[in-house]
Amino acid sequence: MWRNCFETVPPARMPLKHIPPRDPPEIGALNLRDIPKDLLYKLKMAAAAEHRTVKGFILNLIETRIEELEKKGLLPKGK
């Protein structure tokens, strides 16, 4: 009985203009586990101090470090 009631309700749709376009080959994911809580707390505080998200803070750290390694010749120069 309940099943028939819900089958008649159309699914909610979110306008497509709110979903940013993605190019799957250029986007990756990274999950980190077993991060000590005190380090995670410091990470969040450091990101907040620079008015960044944790993601933005980490991406900036990664990009900066990679640039340093490229300048030292320890990594090949990127695009």
Secondary structure, DSSP 4 states (H G I P E B T S, - for coil): -HHHHHHTSPPP---GGGS----GGG----------HHHHHHHHHHHHHTT--HHHHHHHHHHHHHHHHHHTTSS----
